[in-house]
Amino acid sequence: MEAVISLVIPVYRNADSIPELLEALDQLNRRFAGDLEAVFVVDGSPDESLAHLNRALPGVSFRSQLLSLSRNFGAFGAIRAGMTAARGEYVAVMAADLQEPPDLVERFYEQLETGRYDVAIGQRTGRQDPGLSRLAAATFWKVYRRFVQPEFPPGGVDVFACTRVVRDHLVELNESSSSLIALLFWVGFRRVFVPYERRARQTGKSSWTFAKKLRYLSDSIFSFSDLPIRLLMYSGLLGLVASMVLGVVVVTAKLAGDIPVPGYAATVFIVSFFGALNCFGLGLIGGYVWRSFENTKLRPNFIIAQSETFDAKTASDAQ
């Protein structure tokens, strides 16, 4: 029997939080009257996450799948793998660190079950993180909304749920070096935002580093915006105007006899300015060319090395 809702959980360095996670899913499954399926995707995690799940899942009360990827493909690759394997009528995504409250999945389901919406998106109204982390996150998502997806909520998007139809369209978009969340907005459909407050991290350390955030931002910009090309065009236009003005100034100064060494300052300035502009432009164009090249390879976004399915353990089984 298929589940009503499948919960996809990417796992990376989450060994310490697995016992609490399984307990929270057990309670959530009771509220769903046993119709919950959990799809764990171990994304090449170097800790004992896979071993812990292998031992624990045969004895849990909810249906589950355990996918182990051949290496670390990143969070979006892991989520794609889990969504592809999910068997539920609805599919939700949640992190394994429990910073998003598990009952948010139930609220997603309540919205989708009405038939008025196809996608339910968690909207953070607050976050119990250190002040510096909150400031960095607020700056990141402000830039993201300004230059990539204006429809994003101010706090960004980490968790969501959708119908099977939306899931099918989403996993068909097999783009490399892209953003799954941005694709979720790109496909459209009827959306509803569900507010929640992000919890403080109880165990472990976040693997969402500044370098990963910067890569996520650049992938999103190059995949969903022509802003870099327009900036290059405007920079070239500005450089053209500046060079014309400088040319007039140099010619005027030369005719007035104010330049004893002809052409030295102007040559240095022009060469350095346009050399830097040229390198900058080549870098921007190279970003688009590289991503286009990556997509022509048609490499999969994930490779499943191991897959297991566990049936729910009933009370009679426990006896």
C-alpha positions in Angstrom: 0.0 0.0 0.0 1.3 3.4 -0.9 1.8 6.0 1.8 -0.3 9.2 1.9 2.8 11.4 2.4 6.5 10.6 1.8 9.0 12.5 3.8 12.4 12.9 2.1 15.3 13.4 4.6 18.8 14.0 3.3 21.4 12.8 5.8 25.0 14.1 6.0 26.9 14.1 9.3 23.7 13.6 11.3 24.6 10.5 13.3 24.0 12.2 16.7 20.5 13.4 15.8 19.2 10.1 14.4 17.7 8.7 17.6 15.8 11.9 18.2 14.8 12.1 14.6 13.4 8.6 14.6 11.4 9.3 17.7 9.9 12.5 16.2 9.0 10.5 13.0 7.3 7.8 15.1 5.1 10.5 16.7 4.4 12.1 13.3 3.4 8.7 11.9 0.8 8.2 14.7 -0.8 11.5 13.7 -0.9 10.3 10.1 -2.5 7.1 11.3 0.3 5.0 9.9 0.3 6.5 6.5 3.8 8.1 6.7 6.8 7.0 4.6 10.3 8.2 5.5 12.9 8.2 2.7 16.4 8.6 4.1 19.1 9.5 1.7 22.6 9.2 3.1 24.6 11.6 0.9 28.1 10.0 1.2 28.2 10.9 4.9 31.6 10.1 6.5 30.2 9.4 9.9 28.1 6.4 11.2 24.7 7.7 9.9 24.2 4.9 7.5 25.1 2.2 10.0 22.8 3.7 12.6 19.9 3.8 10.2 20.5 0.3 9.0 20.3 -0.9 12.6 17.3 1.2 13.6 14.9 1.2 10.6 13.8 -2.5 10.7 12.3 -1.8 14.1 10.5 1.5 13.6 6.7 1.9 13.4 6.6 3.7 10.1 7.4 2.6 6.5 10.8 3.7 5.3 13.4 3.6 2.6 17.1 3.9 3.0 19.1 5.1 0.0 22.9 5.4 0.2 24.6 7.5 -2.6 27.9 6.5 -4.0 29.5 9.7 -2.9 28.5 13.2 -1.7 26.4 14.8 -4.4 25.1 17.7 -2.3 21.8 18.3 -0.7 19.9 18.9 -3.9 21.1 15.7 -5.4 20.1 13.8 -2.3 16.7 15.4 -2.3 16.2 14.5 -6.0 17.1 10.9 -5.2 14.6 10.7 -2.4 11.8 12.4 -4.3 12.3 10.0 -7.2 12.0 7.0 -4.9 9.1 8.4 -2.8 5.8 6.5 -3.1 3.4 8.8 -1.4 0.6 10.8 -2.8 2.3 13.9 -1.4 6.1 14.4 -1.0 7.7 16.6 1.7 11.3 17.5 2.4 12.8 18.0 5.8 16.4 18.3 7.2 17.7 15.6 9.5 18.9 18.1 12.2 15.4 18.8 13.4 15.8 22.6 13.2 12.5 22.6 11.3 9.7 21.3 13.5 8.4 17.9 12.3 4.8 19.0 12.8 5.4 21.4 9.9 4.9 18.3 7.7 1.5 17.8 9.1 0.6 21.5 8.4 1.9 21.1 4.8 -0.4 18.1 4.4 -3.4 19.9 5.7 -3.0 22.7 3.1 -2.3 20.3 0.2 -5.2 18.0 1.1 -7.7 20.9 0.6 -7.0 20.7 -3.2 -6.5 24.4 -3.4 -2.7 24.2 -3.5 -0.1 22.1 -5.2 3.0 23.3 -3.3 3.3 24.1 0.4 6.5 26.1 1.3 7.8 26.7 4.8 8.3 30.4 5.5 10.7 31.2 8.4 9.4 33.9 10.7 12.4 33.7 13.0 15.4 31.6 13.7 17.1 30.6 17.0 20.6 30.9 15.6 23.6 33.1 16.8 23.4 36.7 15.9 26.2 36.6 13.3 24.5 33.6 11.6 21.2 35.4 11.5 22.8 38.5 9.9 24.7 36.4 7.3 21.5 34.5 6.4 19.4 37.7 6.2 22.0 39.3 3.9 22.3 36.1 1.7 18.5 35.8 1.2 18.1 39.5 0.6 20.6 39.3 -2.3 19.0 36.1 -3.5 15.5 37.7 -3.6 16.9 40.8 -5.3 18.8 39.1 -8.1 17.4 35.6 -8.5 13.9 34.9 -7.3 11.8 37.9 -6.0 9.0 35.4 -5.1 11.2 33.8 -2.4 10.1 34.6 1.2 12.4 36.9 3.1 13.8 34.1 5.2 14.6 31.8 2.3 13.3 28.3 1.7 14.6 25.1 3.3 11.5 22.8 3.5 8.5 22.2 1.3 5.9 19.7 0.3 4.1 19.1 -3.0 1.7 16.8 -4.8 2.9 13.9 -6.8 2.2 15.8 -10.1 4.5 18.6 -9.1 7.1 16.0 -7.9 7.0 14.3 -11.3 7.6 17.6 -13.2 10.4 18.6 -10.7 12.5 15.4 -11.0 12.2 15.6 -14.8 14.3 18.8 -14.8 17.6 17.1 -14.5 19.8 20.2 -14.5 23.3 20.2 -13.2 24.8 23.1 -11.2 21.3 24.4 -10.6 19.0 25.1 -7.6 16.2 22.7 -6.9 14.3 25.2 -4.8 14.5 27.8 -7.6 13.2 25.2 -10.0 10.3 24.6 -7.5 9.3 28.2 -8.1 10.0 28.1 -11.8 7.5 25.2 -12.4 4.8 27.4 -11.0 1.6 25.7 -9.7 -0.5 27.0 -6.8 1.6 27.8 -3.8 0.9 28.5 -0.2 3.4 29.7 2.5 3.3 28.1 5.9 5.0 30.1 8.7 7.2 28.5 11.3 10.2 29.4 13.5 13.5 27.7 13.0 14.8 25.9 16.0 18.3 26.1 17.5 20.6 23.3 16.5 20.9 20.7 19.3 23.6 18.4 18.0 26.5 18.6 15.5 27.6 21.5 13.3 26.0 22.7 10.2 27.7 21.7 6.9 26.1 24.6 5.2 29.3 26.6 5.0 29.9 30.1 3.5 31.6 28.5 0.5 28.5 26.3 -0.2 26.2 29.3 0.2 28.3 31.2 -2.3 28.2 28.3 -4.7 24.5 28.0 -4.2 24.0 31.7 -5.0 26.2 31.7 -8.1 24.5 28.5 -9.4 21.1 30.1 -8.9 22.2 33.4 -10.6 23.7 31.7 -13.6 20.8 29.3 -14.0 17.9 31.7 -13.5 19.1 35.2 -14.4 20.9 37.0 -17.1 22.1 39.6 -14.6 25.8 39.0 -15.0 25.6 39.5 -18.8 23.6 42.7 -18.3 26.2 43.9 -15.7 29.0 43.1 -18.2 27.2 45.0 -20.9 26.6 48.0 -18.6 30.3 47.9 -17.5 31.4 47.9 -21.1 29.2 50.8 -21.8 30.5 52.7 -18.8 34.0 51.9 -19.8 33.4 53.2 -23.3 32.0 56.5 -22.0 34.9 56.8 -19.5 37.5 56.1 -22.3 35.8 58.8 -24.5 35.9 61.3 -21.7 39.5 60.4 -20.9 40.4 60.8 -24.5 39.0 64.3 -24.7 40.8 65.2 -21.5 44.1 63.8 -22.8 43.8 65.6 -26.2 42.9 68.8 -24.5 45.8 68.6 -22.1 48.2 67.7 -24.9 47.1 70.7 -27.0 47.6 72.9 -23.9 51.1 71.6 -23.4 50.3 70.2 -19.9 51.6 66.6 -20.7 55.4 66.6 -21.0 55.5 62.8 -21.5 52.9 62.0 -24.1 50.5 59.1 -23.5 52.1 57.5 -20.4 49.4 58.1 -17.8 46.5 57.6 -20.2 48.1 54.4 -21.6 48.6 52.8 -18.1 45.1 53.7 -17.0 43.4 52.5 -20.2 45.3 49.2 -20.3 44.7 48.4 -16.6 41.0 49.3 -16.7 40.1 47.5 -19.8 42.3 44.5 -19.0 40.5 44.1 -15.7 37.1 44.6 -17.4 38.0 42.0 -20.0 39.0 39.4 -17.4 35.8 40.1 -15.5 33.7 39.6 -18.6 35.5 36.4 -19.6 34.8 35.0 -16.1 31.1 35.8 -16.3 30.8 34.3 -19.8 32.8 31.3 -18.6 30.4 30.7 -15.8 27.5 30.3 -18.3 29.6 28.3 -20.7 30.8 25.9 -18.0 27.2 25.3 -16.8 26.0 24.7 -20.3 28.9 22.3 -20.8 28.0 20.4 -17.6 24.5 19.9 -18.8 25.5 18.6 -22.2 27.3 15.7 -20.4 24.0 14.4 -19.2 25.6 13.0 -16.1 23.1 12.0 -13.4 22.7 14.2 -10.3 23.0 11.2 -8.0 24.0 7.6 -8.1 22.4 5.2 -5.7 24.9 2.6 -4.4 22.5 0.9 -2.0 18.8 0.8 -1.5 16.6 -0.9 1.1 12.9 -0.8 1.9 11.6 -1.5 5.4 8.0 -2.2 6.3 6.4 -0.8 9.4 6.8 -2.8 12.6 3.4 -3.4 14.2 2.6 -4.0 17.8 2.2 -7.7 17.2 5.6 -7.8 15.6 7.1 -6.3 18.7 5.6 -9.1 20.8 
